Amino acid sequence: MLLKDIAIGQNCIIDKISLPFQMEQRLHALGMTKDTAISVLNRKGKGIMIVKLRGTRLALGYNMTKNISVREAGRLA
């Protein structure tokens, strides 16, 4: 499943990031690594979203969210 397909309030675990090297390294530096939990806080349009990652909010565009594979981890309480 891709991050762009996750609904608001849903938790997931990052499986794979398939982005250009520099962009992928930047996300790694921000804490977005394999097996990291991520929550979708808000969505706009197709794949543009705000996510919560290790206590920090990040805005990700469609070109990023369509290249990040995730697996479902449940819903927020």
C-alpha positions in Angstrom: 0.0 0.0 0.0 1.2 3.5 -0.7 1.2 6.4 1.8 -1.0 8.5 -0.6 -3.8 6.0 -0.1 -3.9 6.2 3.8 -7.0 7.9 5.3 -7.0 10.7 8.0 -6.5 9.3 11.5 -4.9 6.1 10.3 -1.6 4.8 11.6 0.9 2.9 9.4 4.5 1.6 9.4 6.9 2.7 6.7 8.1 -0.3 4.6 10.1 1.3 1.7 11.0 4.8 0.4 11.7 4.9 -3.3 12.8 8.5 -3.9 15.8 10.2 -5.4 18.9 9.8 -3.2 19.1 13.3 -1.8 15.3 13.5 -1.0 15.5 10.1 0.6 18.5 11.1 2.7 16.7 14.2 3.8 13.7 12.2 5.0 16.0 9.8 6.8 17.6 12.8 8.6 14.1 13.9 9.7 13.5 10.4 11.1 11.5 8.8 8.4 13.2 5.4 8.2 12.0 1.8 7.6 9.7 0.4 10.3 8.9 3.9 11.7 5.3 4.6 12.8 3.5 7.4 11.0 0.0 9.0 11.4 -1.9 10.9 8.8 -3.2 14.1 10.4 -4.7 15.9 7.3 -5.1 15.5 3.6 -5.6 17.9 0.7 -6.3 16.7 -2.8 -4.8 13.5 -4.2 -1.8 12.7 -2.1 -0.8 15.9 -0.4 -0.9 15.3 3.3 0.3 16.3 6.8 1.7 13.4 8.8 3.0 13.0 12.4 6.3 11.3 12.6 8.2 10.9 15.9 6.3 13.7 17.4 6.9 16.1 14.5 4.4 17.2 11.8 5.6 17.0 8.2 3.9 18.2 5.0 4.5 15.8 2.1 3.6 16.4 -1.5 2.0 13.9 -3.9 5.4 13.1 -5.6 6.7 11.9 -2.2 3.6 10.1 -0.9 3.2 8.0 -4.1 6.8 6.7 -3.6 6.5 5.6 0.0 5.3 2.1 0.7 3.6 1.5 4.1 1.7 -1.3 5.9 -1.3 -0.6 8.1 -0.9 -0.4 11.9 -4.4 0.4 13.1 -6.4 3.5 13.9 -5.9 6.4 16.4 -7.9 6.3 19.6 
